[in-house]
Amino acid sequence: MSYHGPAGVEGASVQVHLSGRWEPVDGRFHWGGRIEPEPRVTHLLRSGRRDVEVRIADRVRPARLAEVDPWGGVRVTGVGDPPWPPEADPVAPAELTEE
């Protein structure tokens, strides 16, 4: 389960690369990834702000900024429902079924 595309972080329009997984140890969904370089997000982190909200479409989820990576992007993590919309259930193409 992953998402790559536009998002909002505390009013800044950004591009994100996020993925997630169920963690069997605590039984919760953990998600995270990278926010592409954006000076406003980097400034938030460097000024001591860690707790933010990530918005994708109409979904807003709490997240935590982690660190600036070597390319100027910012790592972000979250726990619980991810901010990206759920994927549609895959449907088998009709041409692949046997008669």
Sequence and secondary structure as in RCSB ss.txt:
>XXXX:A:sequence
MSYHGPAGVEGASVQVHLSGRWEPVDGRFHWGGRIEPEPRVTHLLRSGRRDVEVRIADRVRPARLAEVDPWGGVR
VTGVGDPPWPPEADPVAPAELTEE
>XXXX:A:secstr
 EEEEEEEETTEEEEEEEEEEEETTTTEEEEEEEE   HHHHHHHHTT  EEEEEETTEEEEEEEEEE TTS EE
EEEESS SS         GGGS  
